[in-house]
Amino acid sequence: MKIICIGRNYTEHAQELGNEIPEEPVIFMKPDSAIFRQRDAFYIPDWTNDVHYELEVVIKLNRLGKNIESKFAHKYYSEVTVGIDFTARDVQTRLKQKGLPWEKAKAFDQSAVVGEYVSAEGLEIENLDFELYRNGKLAQQGNTSQMIYS
């Protein structure tokens, strides 16, 4: 399994971090070991002092394909959920300044929490609301219509 991620996909968040708005999707990947398994303890790596989290929409692909036209994309997934993407922001900043890949900051063990999948049938995937609560308080909310790349 591989986790394909689209970075800098929300204008407001990109601006908040001082990033340029990309002309094409910024793609990075997380390995299978990044998935947080419910029975595991979560540890913040000892090589970072600034771990951030972002709620993400997760689409589980169920078919292989390449160069898929947008009008056929819905045929390549049938389930959706939300997940949390953990980032060692201090490490990512240092790596970006040097023009190096982000993997150490984004792909560490247990850096991807994935919720329970639900059927995507009948969902308007381009207009899904999502919210993250931390200790009972709203920490993040968004809508897939806010994505730069749908």
N, CA, C and O atoms as a GROMACS GRO file, in nm:
protein
  600
    1MET      N    1   0.084  -0.117   0.000
    1MET     CA    2   0.000   0.000   0.000
    1MET      C    3   0.089   0.124   0.000
    1MET      O    4   0.200   0.123   0.054
    2LYS      N    5   0.039   0.229  -0.061
    2LYS     CA    6   0.108   0.357  -0.055
    2LYS      C    7   0.007   0.466  -0.029
    2LYS      O    8  -0.110   0.456  -0.068
    3ILE      N    9   0.052   0.568   0.038
    3ILE     CA   10  -0.034   0.682   0.068
    3ILE      C   11   0.018   0.798  -0.016
    3ILE      O   12   0.130   0.846   0.004
    4ILE      N   13  -0.063   0.843  -0.109
    4ILE     CA   14  -0.027   0.955  -0.196
    4ILE      C   15  -0.095   1.078  -0.141
    4ILE      O   16  -0.216   1.080  -0.123
    5CYS      N   17  -0.017   1.181  -0.114
    5CYS     CA   18  -0.068   1.302  -0.051
    5CYS      C   19  -0.050   1.422  -0.143
    5CYS      O   20   0.046   1.430  -0.219
    6ILE      N   21  -0.143   1.515  -0.134
    6ILE     CA   22  -0.134   1.640  -0.209
    6ILE      C   23  -0.109   1.752  -0.109
    6ILE      O   24  -0.194   1.782  -0.025
    7GLY      N   25   0.007   1.811  -0.117
    7GLY     CA   26   0.044   1.920  -0.027
    7GLY      C   27   0.007   2.054  -0.086
    7GLY      O   28  -0.012   2.068  -0.206
    8ARG      N   29  -0.001   2.154   0.001
    8ARG     CA   30  -0.033   2.292  -0.040
    8ARG      C   31  -0.159   2.298  -0.126
    8ARG      O   32  -0.163   2.368  -0.227
    9ASN      N   33  -0.262   2.224  -0.084
    9ASN     CA   34  -0.383   2.216  -0.164
    9ASN      C   35  -0.493   2.310  -0.116
    9ASN      O   36  -0.603   2.310  -0.171
   10TYR      N   37  -0.464   2.390  -0.015
   10TYR     CA   38  -0.560   2.490   0.034
   10TYR      C   39  -0.490   2.626   0.033
   10TYR      O   40  -0.388   2.643   0.099
   11THR      N   41  -0.544   2.719  -0.040
   11THR     CA   42  -0.482   2.851  -0.054
   11THR      C   43  -0.453   2.915   0.081
   11THR      O   44  -0.342   2.962   0.106
   12GLU      N   45  -0.553   2.916   0.170
   12GLU     CA   46  -0.538   2.982   0.299
   12GLU      C   47  -0.425   2.919   0.382
   12GLU      O   48  -0.346   2.992   0.443
   13HIS      N   49  -0.416   2.787   0.383
   13HIS     CA   50  -0.311   2.719   0.461
   13HIS      C   51  -0.173   2.744   0.399
   13HIS      O   52  -0.076   2.766   0.472
   14ALA      N   53  -0.164   2.741   0.267
   14ALA     CA   54  -0.036   2.769   0.202
   14ALA      C   55   0.012   2.910   0.238
   14ALA      O   56   0.130   2.930   0.268
   15GLN      N   57  -0.078   3.007   0.234
   15GLN     CA   58  -0.043   3.144   0.269
   15GLN      C   59  -0.004   3.157   0.416
   15GLN      O   60   0.089   3.230   0.451
   16GLU      N   61  -0.076   3.085   0.502
   16GLU     CA   62  -0.047   3.086   0.646
   16GLU      C   63   0.096   3.039   0.673
   16GLU      O   64   0.162   3.090   0.764
   17LEU      N   65   0.145   2.943   0.594
   17LEU     CA   66   0.280   2.890   0.612
   17LEU      C   67   0.384   2.966   0.530
   17LEU      O   68   0.503   2.932   0.534
   18GLY      N   69   0.340   3.067   0.456
   18GLY     CA   70   0.434   3.145   0.375
   18GLY      C   71   0.478   3.072   0.249
   18GLY      O   72   0.585   3.100   0.195
   19ASN      N   73   0.397   2.978   0.203
   19ASN     CA   74   0.429   2.901   0.082
   19ASN      C   75   0.364   2.964  -0.040
   19ASN      O   76   0.259   3.028  -0.031
   20GLU      N   77   0.428   2.945  -0.154
   20GLU     CA   78   0.369   2.988  -0.280
   20GLU      C   79   0.249   2.900  -0.311
   20GLU      O   80   0.242   2.785  -0.266
   21ILE      N   81   0.155   2.953  -0.388
   21ILE     CA   82   0.044   2.872  -0.437
   21ILE      C   83   0.100   2.795  -0.557
   21ILE      O   84   0.146   2.857  -0.654
   22PRO      N   85   0.098   2.663  -0.553
   22PRO     CA   86   0.162   2.585  -0.659
   22PRO      C   87   0.086   2.591  -0.791
   22PRO      O   88  -0.037   2.601  -0.794
   23GLU      N   89   0.162   2.584  -0.900
   23GLU     CA   90   0.102   2.581  -1.033
   23GLU      C   91   0.050   2.443  -1.068
   23GLU      O   92  -0.035   2.428  -1.156
   24GLU      N   93   0.101   2.342  -0.999
   24GLU     CA   94   0.054   2.205  -1.017
   24GLU      C   95   0.057   2.137  -0.880
   24GLU      O   96   0.124   2.186  -0.790
   25PRO      N   97  -0.014   2.026  -0.865
   25PRO     CA   98  -0.019   1.962  -0.732
   25PRO      C   99   0.120   1.927  -0.678
   25PRO      O  100   0.206   1.879  -0.751
   26VAL      N  101   0.139   1.951  -0.549
   26VAL     CA  102   0.262   1.912  -0.480
   26VAL      C  103   0.234   1.774  -0.421
   26VAL      O  104   0.151   1.760  -0.331
   27ILE      N  105   0.303   1.674  -0.472
   27ILE     CA  106   0.276   1.536  -0.432
   27ILE      C  107   0.390   1.485  -0.343
   27ILE      O  108   0.507   1.503  -0.374
   28PHE      N  109   0.351   1.423  -0.233
   28PHE     CA  110   0.448   1.352  -0.149
   28PHE      C  111   0.382   1.223  -0.105
   28PHE      O  112   0.261   1.206  -0.118
   29MET      N  113   0.462   1.133  -0.052
   29MET     CA  114   0.408   1.002  -0.015
   29MET      C  115   0.445   0.968   0.129
   29MET      O  116   0.544   1.016   0.184
   30LYS      N  117   0.362   0.883   0.187
   30LYS     CA  118   0.388   0.828   0.319
   30LYS      C  119   0.391   0.676   0.305
   30LYS      O  120   0.308   0.619   0.233
   31PRO      N  121   0.484   0.610   0.371
   31PRO     CA  122   0.490   0.464   0.362
   31PRO      C  123   0.384   0.400   0.451
   31PRO      O  124   0.322   0.466   0.534
   32ASP      N  125   0.365   0.271   0.434
   32ASP     CA  126   0.270   0.194   0.514
   32ASP      C  127   0.300   0.208   0.663
   32ASP      O  128   0.208   0.207   0.745
   33SER      N  129   0.427   0.221   0.699
   33SER     CA  130   0.464   0.234   0.841
   33SER      C  131   0.418   0.365   0.902
   33SER      O  132   0.421   0.381   1.024
   34ALA      N  133   0.374   0.460   0.819
   34ALA     CA  134   0.323   0.587   0.870
   34ALA      C  135   0.182   0.573   0.927
   34ALA      O  136   0.137   0.660   1.002
   35ILE      N  137   0.112   0.467   0.891
   35ILE     CA  138  -0.027   0.451   0.938
   35ILE      C  139  -0.028   0.418   1.086
   35ILE      O  140   0.037   0.323   1.131
   36PHE      N  141  -0.103   0.498   1.160
   36PHE     CA  142  -0.120   0.474   1.303
   36PHE      C  143  -0.221   0.361   1.320
   36PHE      O  144  -0.334   0.370   1.274
   37ARG      N  145  -0.179   0.257   1.385
   37ARG     CA  146  -0.266   0.143   1.410
   37ARG      C  147  -0.324   0.158   1.550
   37ARG      O  148  -0.252   0.193   1.644
   38GLN      N  149  -0.452   0.134   1.565
   38GLN     CA  150  -0.525   0.161   1.689
   38GLN      C  151  -0.463   0.100   1.814
   38GLN      O  152  -0.479   0.156   1.923
   39ARG      N  153  -0.393  -0.010   1.802
   39ARG     CA  154  -0.336  -0.075   1.920
   39ARG      C  155  -0.200  -0.019   1.958
   39ARG      O  156  -0.147  -0.052   2.064
   40ASP      N  157  -0.144   0.065   1.874
   40ASP     CA  158  -0.011   0.120   1.900
   40ASP      C  159  -0.018   0.244   1.986
   40ASP      O  160  -0.118   0.315   1.987
   41ALA      N  161   0.088   0.270   2.058
   41ALA     CA  162   0.102   0.396   2.130
   41ALA      C  163   0.156   0.500   2.032
   41ALA      O  164   0.238   0.467   1.946
   42PHE      N  165   0.112   0.623   2.046
   42PHE     CA  166   0.162   0.730   1.959
   42PHE      C  167   0.278   0.800   2.028
   42PHE      O  168   0.267   0.840   2.144
   43TYR      N  169   0.386   0.814   1.957
   43TYR     CA  170   0.504   0.883   2.011
   43TYR      C  171   0.544   0.996   1.919
   43TYR      O  172   0.550   0.979   1.797
   44ILE      N  173   0.570   1.110   1.976
   44ILE     CA  174   0.627   1.219   1.899
   44ILE      C  175   0.776   1.191   1.888
   44ILE      O  176   0.842   1.168   1.990
   45PRO      N  177   0.831   1.191   1.768
   45PRO     CA  178   0.974   1.161   1.753
   45PRO      C  179   1.060   1.255   1.836
   45PRO      O  180   1.029   1.373   1.850
   46ASP      N  181   1.169   1.203   1.890
   46ASP     CA  182   1.256   1.284   1.976
   46ASP      C  183   1.342   1.382   1.898
   46ASP      O  184   1.414   1.462   1.958
   47TRP      N  185   1.338   1.378   1.765
   47TRP     CA  186   1.419   1.467   1.683
   47TRP      C  187   1.341   1.591   1.635
   47TRP      O  188   1.388   1.665   1.548
   48THR      N  189   1.222   1.612   1.692
   48THR     CA  190   1.144   1.731   1.657
   48THR      C  191   1.087   1.795   1.782
   48THR      O  192   1.062   1.727   1.882
   49ASN      N  193   1.067   1.925   1.776
   49ASN     CA  194   1.007   1.999   1.888
   49ASN      C  195   0.879   2.070   1.845
   49ASN      O  196   0.826   2.151   1.921
   50ASP      N  197   0.830   2.041   1.724
   50ASP     CA  198   0.717   2.118   1.672
   50ASP      C  199   0.634   2.032   1.578
   50ASP      O  200   0.644   2.047   1.456
   51VAL      N  201   0.551   1.943   1.632
   51VAL     CA  202   0.466   1.858   1.550
   51VAL      C  203   0.330   1.924   1.532
   51VAL      O  204   0.263   1.957   1.630
   52HIS      N  205   0.291   1.944   1.408
   52HIS     CA  206   0.161   2.000   1.374
   52HIS      C  207   0.072   1.890   1.321
   52HIS      O  208   0.119   1.782   1.285
   53TYR      N  209  -0.057   1.916   1.318
   53TYR     CA  210  -0.153   1.820   1.264
   53TYR      C  211  -0.250   1.892   1.174
   53TYR      O  212  -0.280   2.010   1.193
   54GLU      N  213  -0.298   1.818   1.074
   54GLU     CA  214  -0.398   1.872   0.983
   54GLU      C  215  -0.498   1.760   0.954
   54GLU      O  216  -0.459   1.646   0.929
   55LEU      N  217  -0.624   1.794   0.956
   55LEU     CA  218  -0.728   1.700   0.917
   55LEU      C  219  -0.732   1.696   0.765
   55LEU      O  220  -0.728   1.801   0.699
   56GLU      N  221  -0.740   1.578   0.710
   56GLU     CA  222  -0.739   1.560   0.565
   56GLU      C  223  -0.853   1.470   0.522
   56GLU      O  224  -0.898   1.384   0.599
   57VAL      N  225  -0.899   1.488   0.400
   57VAL     CA  226  -0.994   1.396   0.339
   57VAL      C  227  -0.912   1.284   0.276
   57VAL      O  228  -0.813   1.310   0.207
   58VAL      N  229  -0.953   1.160   0.301
   58VAL     CA  230  -0.880   1.043   0.252
   58VAL      C  231  -0.971   0.965   0.158
   58VAL      O  232  -1.083   0.929   0.195
   59ILE      N  233  -0.923   0.939   0.039
   59ILE     CA  234  -0.997   0.862  -0.059
   59ILE      C  235  -0.921   0.733  -0.085
   59ILE      O  236  -0.802   0.735  -0.118
   60LYS      N  237  -0.989   0.622  -0.069
   60LYS     CA  238  -0.927   0.491  -0.088
   60LYS      C  239  -0.949   0.447  -0.233
   60LYS      O  240  -1.062   0.420  -0.276
   61LEU      N  241  -0.839   0.441  -0.308
   61LEU     CA  242  -0.849   0.398  -0.447
   61LEU      C  243  -0.870   0.248  -0.452
   61LEU      O  244  -0.810   0.173  -0.374
   62ASN      N  245  -0.955   0.203  -0.544
   62ASN     CA  246  -0.984   0.060  -0.553
   62ASN      C  247  -0.958   0.002  -0.692
   62ASN      O  248  -0.993  -0.113  -0.718
   63ARG      N  249  -0.898   0.080  -0.778
   63ARG     CA  250  -0.863   0.035  -0.913
   63ARG      C  251  -0.731   0.098  -0.953
   63ARG      O  252  -0.699   0.208  -0.909
   64LEU      N  253  -0.657   0.030  -1.036
   64LEU     CA  254  -0.535   0.086  -1.093
   64LEU      C  255  -0.572   0.172  -1.213
   64LEU      O  256  -0.669   0.144  -1.283
   65GLY      N  257  -0.494   0.275  -1.235
   65GLY     CA  258  -0.519   0.358  -1.351
   65GLY      C  259  -0.412   0.465  -1.364
   65GLY      O  260  -0.344   0.499  -1.268
   66LYS      N  261  -0.400   0.516  -1.484
   66LYS     CA  262  -0.307   0.626  -1.513
   66LYS      C  263  -0.375   0.721  -1.609
   66LYS      O  264  -0.453   0.680  -1.695
   67ASN      N  265  -0.343   0.849  -1.594
   67ASN     CA  266  -0.397   0.951  -1.684
   67ASN      C  267  -0.549   0.944  -1.695
   67ASN      O  268  -0.605   0.944  -1.804
   68ILE      N  269  -0.614   0.937  -1.581
   68ILE     CA  270  -0.759   0.922  -1.575
   68ILE      C  271  -0.825   1.059  -1.595
   68ILE      O  272  -0.790   1.156  -1.527
   69GLU      N  273  -0.917   1.066  -1.685
   69GLU     CA  274  -0.990   1.190  -1.708
   69GLU      C  275  -1.078   1.220  -1.586
   69GLU      O  276  -1.132   1.127  -1.525
   70SER      N  277  -1.093   1.346  -1.553
   70SER     CA  278  -1.172   1.386  -1.436
   70SER      C  279  -1.312   1.325  -1.437
   70SER      O  280  -1.362   1.284  -1.332
   71LYS      N  281  -1.374   1.319  -1.553
   71LYS     CA  282  -1.511   1.268  -1.560
   71LYS      C  283  -1.521   1.119  -1.524
   71LYS      O  284  -1.631   1.070  -1.498
   72PHE      N  285  -1.407   1.047  -1.524
   72PHE     CA  286  -1.408   0.905  -1.488
   72PHE      C  287  -1.348   0.878  -1.351
   72PHE      O  288  -1.345   0.762  -1.307
   73ALA      N  289  -1.300   0.981  -1.282
   73ALA     CA  290  -1.232   0.962  -1.153
   73ALA      C  291  -1.318   0.888  -1.052
   73ALA      O  292  -1.267   0.806  -0.976
   74HIS      N  293  -1.449   0.914  -1.050
   74HIS     CA  294  -1.540   0.850  -0.953
   74HIS      C  295  -1.543   0.698  -0.966
   74HIS      O  296  -1.588   0.630  -0.873
   75LYS      N  297  -1.498   0.644  -1.077
   75LYS     CA  298  -1.497   0.499  -1.096
   75LYS      C  299  -1.376   0.433  -1.030
   75LYS      O  300  -1.366   0.310  -1.029
   76TYR      N  301  -1.285   0.512  -0.975
   76TYR     CA  302  -1.161   0.458  -0.920
   76TYR      C  303  -1.158   0.460  -0.767
   76TYR      O  304  -1.057   0.424  -0.706
   77TYR      N  305  -1.267   0.500  -0.705
   77TYR     CA  306  -1.278   0.493  -0.559
   77TYR      C  307  -1.422   0.463  -0.521
   77TYR      O  308  -1.515   0.493  -0.596
   78SER      N  309  -1.438   0.404  -0.402
   78SER     CA  310  -1.574   0.376  -0.355
   78SER      C  311  -1.587   0.408  -0.206
   78SER      O  312  -1.697   0.397  -0.150
   79GLU      N  313  -1.478   0.446  -0.141
   79GLU     CA  314  -1.481   0.475   0.002
   79GLU      C  315  -1.404   0.602   0.034
   79GLU      O  316  -1.308   0.639  -0.035
   80VAL      N  317  -1.448   0.668   0.141
   80VAL     CA  318  -1.387   0.794   0.182
   80VAL      C  319  -1.385   0.799   0.336
   80VAL      O  320  -1.468   0.736   0.401
   81THR      N  321  -1.292   0.872   0.391
   81THR     CA  322  -1.286   0.895   0.535
   81THR      C  323  -1.208   1.024   0.559
   81THR      O  324  -1.178   1.098   0.465
   82VAL      N  325  -1.177   1.051   0.683
   82VAL     CA  326  -1.087   1.160   0.717
   82VAL      C  327  -0.965   1.100   0.785
   82VAL      O  328  -0.968   0.987   0.833
   83GLY      N  329  -0.860   1.176   0.788
   83GLY     CA  330  -0.737   1.133   0.854
   83GLY      C  331  -0.664   1.252   0.909
   83GLY      O  332  -0.697   1.367   0.878
   84ILE      N  333  -0.565   1.225   0.990
   84ILE     CA  334  -0.481   1.332   1.044
   84ILE      C  335  -0.340   1.313   0.990
   84ILE      O  336  -0.282   1.205   1.000
   85ASP      N  337  -0.287   1.418   0.933
   85ASP     CA  338  -0.152   1.421   0.879
   85ASP      C  339  -0.065   1.495   0.981
   85ASP      O  340  -0.080   1.616   1.001
   86PHE      N  341   0.027   1.422   1.045
   86PHE     CA  342   0.120   1.485   1.139
   86PHE      C  343   0.246   1.527   1.064
   86PHE      O  344   0.294   1.455   0.977
   87THR      N  345   0.297   1.644   1.099
   87THR     CA  346   0.416   1.699   1.034
   87THR      C  347   0.511   1.754   1.140
   87THR      O  348   0.469   1.829   1.228
   88ALA      N  349   0.637   1.716   1.130
   88ALA     CA  350   0.741   1.776   1.214
   88ALA      C  351   0.778   1.908   1.146
   88ALA      O  352   0.870   1.913   1.064
   89ARG      N  353   0.704   2.013   1.180
   89ARG     CA  354   0.712   2.140   1.107
   89ARG      C  355   0.853   2.201   1.115
   89ARG      O  356   0.900   2.257   1.016
   90ASP      N  357   0.920   2.192   1.230
   90ASP     CA  358   1.055   2.248   1.240
   90ASP      C  359   1.151   2.178   1.145
   90ASP      O  360   1.235   2.243   1.082
   91VAL      N  361   1.140   2.048   1.134
   91VAL     CA  362   1.226   1.970   1.044
   91VAL      C  363   1.189   2.000   0.899
   91VAL      O  364   1.278   2.016   0.815
   92GLN      N  365   1.060   2.009   0.870
   92GLN     CA  366   1.017   2.040   0.734
   92GLN      C  367   1.071   2.176   0.689
   92GLN      O  368   1.117   2.190   0.575
   93THR      N  369   1.065   2.274   0.777
   93THR     CA  370   1.115   2.408   0.743
   93THR      C  371   1.263   2.404   0.708
   93THR      O  372   1.306   2.463   0.609
   94ARG      N  373   1.342   2.334   0.789
   94ARG     CA  374   1.486   2.322   0.761
   94ARG      C  375   1.511   2.252   0.628
   94ARG      O  376   1.596   2.294   0.549
   95LEU      N  377   1.437   2.145   0.602
   95LEU     CA  378   1.454   2.071   0.477
   95LEU      C  379   1.416   2.157   0.357
   95LEU      O  380   1.487   2.158   0.256
   96LYS      N  381   1.304   2.228   0.366
   96LYS     CA  382   1.260   2.314   0.256
   96LYS      C  383   1.362   2.423   0.227
   96LYS      O  384   1.388   2.453   0.111
   97GLN      N  385   1.420   2.481   0.332
   97GLN     CA  386   1.519   2.588   0.313
   97GLN      C  387   1.642   2.539   0.236
   97GLN      O  388   1.706   2.616   0.166
   98LYS      N  389   1.672   2.411   0.250
   98LYS     CA  390   1.787   2.351   0.182
   98LYS      C  391   1.747   2.288   0.048
   98LYS      O  392   1.832   2.235  -0.024
   99GLY      N  393   1.619   2.295   0.014
   99GLY     CA  394   1.572   2.236  -0.111
   99GLY      C  395   1.569   2.084  -0.108
   99GLY      O  396   1.574   2.019  -0.212
  100LEU      N  397   1.560   2.027   0.012
  100LEU     CA  398   1.562   1.882   0.028
  100LEU      C  399   1.420   1.826   0.040
  100LEU      O  400   1.327   1.900   0.071
  101PRO      N  401   1.403   1.695   0.016
  101PRO     CA  402   1.271   1.633   0.030
  101PRO      C  403   1.219   1.642   0.173
  101PRO      O  404   1.296   1.659   0.267
  102TRP      N  405   1.087   1.630   0.188
  102TRP     CA  406   1.021   1.644   0.318
  102TRP      C  407   1.002   1.514   0.394
  102TRP      O  408   0.951   1.517   0.505
  103GLU      N  409   1.040   1.401   0.338
  103GLU     CA  410   1.003   1.272   0.397
  103GLU      C  411   1.027   1.261   0.546
  103GLU      O  412   0.941   1.212   0.618
  104LYS      N  413   1.140   1.305   0.595
  104LYS     CA  414   1.167   1.292   0.738
  104LYS      C  415   1.060   1.363   0.820
  104LYS      O  416   1.021   1.315   0.927
  105ALA      N  417   1.012   1.476   0.772
  105ALA     CA  418   0.913   1.555   0.845
  105ALA      C  419   0.770   1.505   0.829
  105ALA      O  420   0.686   1.530   0.915
  106LYS      N  421   0.742   1.434   0.721
  106LYS     CA  422   0.604   1.396   0.690
  106LYS      C  423   0.578   1.245   0.699
  106LYS      O  424   0.463   1.204   0.720
  107ALA      N  425   0.679   1.162   0.683
  107ALA     CA  426   0.658   1.019   0.664
  107ALA      C  427   0.708   0.934   0.780
  107ALA      O  428   0.730   0.814   0.764
  108PHE      N  429   0.725   0.994   0.896
  108PHE     CA  430   0.774   0.916   1.010
  108PHE      C  431   0.666   0.818   1.058
  108PHE      O  432   0.548   0.834   1.026
  109ASP      N  433   0.708   0.718   1.134
  109ASP     CA  434   0.615   0.616   1.182
  109ASP      C  435   0.497   0.680   1.255
  109ASP      O  436   0.515   0.769   1.338
  110GLN      N  437   0.379   0.633   1.224
  110GLN     CA  438   0.253   0.674   1.287
  110GLN      C  439   0.213   0.819   1.259
  110GLN      O  440   0.139   0.880   1.335
  111SER      N  441   0.263   0.874   1.150
  111SER     CA  442   0.232   1.014   1.116
  111SER      C  443   0.103   1.028   1.036
  111SER      O  444   0.068   1.139   0.994
  112ALA      N  445   0.032   0.917   1.014
  112ALA     CA  446  -0.094   0.922   0.939
  112ALA      C  447  -0.202   0.844   1.014
  112ALA      O  448  -0.198   0.722   1.021
  113VAL      N  449  -0.297   0.917   1.069
  113VAL     CA  450  -0.412   0.854   1.133
  113VAL      C  451  -0.523   0.848   1.028
  113VAL      O  452  -0.554   0.948   0.964
  114VAL      N  453  -0.581   0.730   1.012
  114VAL     CA  454  -0.686   0.712   0.911
  114VAL      C  455  -0.813   0.665   0.981
  114VAL      O  456  -0.810   0.569   1.058
  115GLY      N  457  -0.924   0.733   0.954
  115GLY     CA  458  -1.052   0.698   1.015
  115GLY      C  459  -1.113   0.575   0.950
  115GLY      O  460  -1.051   0.510   0.865
  116GLU      N  461  -1.234   0.543   0.991
  116GLU     CA  462  -1.307   0.431   0.931
  116GLU      C  463  -1.368   0.477   0.799
  116GLU      O  464  -1.431   0.583   0.790
  117TYR      N  465  -1.349   0.396   0.698
  117TYR     CA  466  -1.401   0.430   0.566
  117TYR      C  467  -1.552   0.412   0.562
  117TYR      O  468  -1.608   0.324   0.627
  118VAL      N  469  -1.617   0.500   0.485
  118VAL     CA  470  -1.760   0.490   0.458
  118VAL      C  471  -1.779   0.492   0.307
  118VAL      O  472  -1.692   0.537   0.233
  119SER      N  473  -1.891   0.443   0.263
  119SER     CA  474  -1.921   0.440   0.120
  119SER      C  475  -1.927   0.582   0.066
  119SER      O  476  -1.985   0.672   0.127
  120ALA      N  477  -1.868   0.602  -0.049
  120ALA     CA  478  -1.872   0.732  -0.116
  120ALA      C  479  -1.995   0.746  -0.204
  120ALA      O  480  -2.019   0.852  -0.261
  121GLU      N  481  -2.071   0.640  -0.214
  121GLU     CA  482  -2.190   0.642  -0.299
  121GLU      C  483  -2.288   0.750  -0.250
  121GLU      O  484  -2.325   0.753  -0.133
  122GLY      N  485  -2.326   0.835  -0.341
  122GLY     CA  486  -2.421   0.941  -0.308
  122GLY      C  487  -2.359   1.066  -0.249
  122GLY      O  488  -2.427   1.166  -0.231
  123LEU      N  489  -2.229   1.061  -0.217
  123LEU     CA  490  -2.162   1.180  -0.161
  123LEU      C  491  -2.117   1.272  -0.273
  123LEU      O  492  -2.071   1.227  -0.378
  124GLU      N  493  -2.131   1.399  -0.250
  124GLU     CA  494  -2.079   1.498  -0.345
  124GLU      C  495  -1.935   1.528  -0.301
  124GLU      O  496  -1.910   1.618  -0.222
  125ILE      N  497  -1.842   1.450  -0.354
  125ILE     CA  498  -1.703   1.451  -0.308
  125ILE      C  499  -1.639   1.591  -0.321
  125ILE      O  500  -1.547   1.624  -0.246
  126GLU      N  501  -1.686   1.671  -0.415
  126GLU     CA  502  -1.630   1.805  -0.435
  126GLU      C  503  -1.689   1.908  -0.338
  126GLU      O  504  -1.654   2.026  -0.344
  127ASN      N  505  -1.778   1.862  -0.247
  127ASN     CA  506  -1.841   1.956  -0.153
  127ASN      C  507  -1.869   1.886  -0.019
  127ASN      O  508  -1.983   1.882   0.027
  128LEU      N  509  -1.764   1.832   0.041
  128LEU     CA  510  -1.777   1.764   0.170
  128LEU      C  511  -1.726   1.853   0.283
  128LEU      O  512  -1.615   1.906   0.276
  129ASP      N  513  -1.807   1.868   0.385
  129ASP     CA  514  -1.762   1.938   0.506
  129ASP      C  515  -1.687   1.840   0.594
  129ASP      O  516  -1.720   1.722   0.600
  130PHE      N  517  -1.584   1.889   0.664
  130PHE     CA  518  -1.514   1.807   0.762
  130PHE      C  519  -1.468   1.894   0.878
  130PHE      O  520  -1.440   2.013   0.862
  131GLU      N  521  -1.461   1.832   0.997
  131GLU     CA  522  -1.424   1.905   1.119
  131GLU      C  523  -1.337   1.816   1.207
  131GLU      O  524  -1.352   1.694   1.208
  132LEU      N  525  -1.247   1.879   1.280
  132LEU     CA  526  -1.163   1.811   1.377
  132LEU      C  527  -1.181   1.879   1.511
  132LEU      O  528  -1.166   2.001   1.524
  133TYR      N  529  -1.214   1.799   1.610
  133TYR     CA  530  -1.227   1.849   1.747
  133TYR      C  531  -1.110   1.796   1.829
  133TYR      O  532  -1.076   1.678   1.820
  134ARG      N  533  -1.051   1.882   1.907
  134ARG     CA  534  -0.942   1.843   1.997
  134ARG      C  535  -0.986   1.876   2.139
  134ARG      O  536  -1.010   1.991   2.173
  135ASN      N  537  -0.996   1.770   2.221
  135ASN     CA  538  -1.044   1.786   2.358
  135ASN      C  539  -1.178   1.860   2.364
  135ASN      O  540  -1.200   1.944   2.451
  136GLY      N  541  -1.266   1.827   2.270
  136GLY     CA  542  -1.400   1.883   2.268
  136GLY      C  543  -1.413   2.021   2.205
  136GLY      O  544  -1.523   2.074   2.196
  137LYS      N  545  -1.302   2.079   2.161
  137LYS     CA  546  -1.305   2.212   2.100
  137LYS      C  547  -1.270   2.202   1.952
  137LYS      O  548  -1.180   2.127   1.912
  138LEU      N  549  -1.344   2.278   1.870
  138LEU     CA  550  -1.320   2.278   1.727
  138LEU      C  551  -1.178   2.327   1.698
  138LEU      O  552  -1.140   2.438   1.736
  139ALA      N  553  -1.099   2.243   1.630
  139ALA     CA  554  -0.960   2.278   1.598
  139ALA      C  555  -0.942   2.309   1.450
  139ALA      O  556  -0.853   2.386   1.413
  140GLN      N  557  -1.027   2.250   1.366
  140GLN     CA  558  -1.014   2.272   1.222
  140GLN      C  559  -1.146   2.237   1.155
  140GLN      O  560  -1.214   2.143   1.195
  141GLN      N  561  -1.180   2.313   1.055
  141GLN     CA  562  -1.296   2.279   0.972
  141GLN      C  563  -1.266   2.322   0.830
  141GLN      O  564  -1.189   2.415   0.806
  142GLY      N  565  -1.328   2.254   0.737
  142GLY     CA  566  -1.306   2.286   0.598
  142GLY      C  567  -1.410   2.220   0.510
  142GLY      O  568  -1.501   2.153   0.558
  143ASN      N  569  -1.393   2.240   0.381
  143ASN     CA  570  -1.481   2.182   0.282
  143ASN      C  571  -1.395   2.148   0.161
  143ASN      O  572  -1.306   2.225   0.125
  144THR      N  573  -1.421   2.035   0.099
  144THR     CA  574  -1.340   1.994  -0.016
  144THR      C  575  -1.349   2.094  -0.132
  144THR      O  576  -1.262   2.094  -0.219
  145SER      N  577  -1.452   2.178  -0.134
  145SER     CA  578  -1.462   2.279  -0.239
  145SER      C  579  -1.351   2.385  -0.226
  145SER      O  580  -1.328   2.461  -0.320
  146GLN      N  581  -1.284   2.391  -0.112
  146GLN     CA  582  -1.177   2.486  -0.089
  146GLN      C  583  -1.042   2.438  -0.145
  146GLN      O  584  -0.944   2.512  -0.144
  147MET      N  585  -1.038   2.314  -0.193
  147MET     CA  586  -0.913   2.260  -0.248
  147MET      C  587  -0.876   2.329  -0.378
  147MET      O  588  -0.962   2.361  -0.460
  148ILE      N  589  -0.747   2.351  -0.396
  148ILE     CA  590  -0.699   2.408  -0.521
  148ILE      C  591  -0.714   2.303  -0.631
  148ILE      O  592  -0.759   2.333  -0.742
  149TYR      N  593  -0.675   2.178  -0.600
  149TYR     CA  594  -0.685   2.067  -0.695
  149TYR      C  595  -0.786   1.967  -0.643
  149TYR      O  596  -0.765   1.908  -0.537
  150SER      N  597  -0.895   1.948  -0.715
  150SER     CA  598  -1.004   1.862  -0.668
  150SER      C  599  -0.970   1.715  -0.683
  150SER      O  600  -1.050   1.629  -0.647
   0.00000   0.00000   0.00000
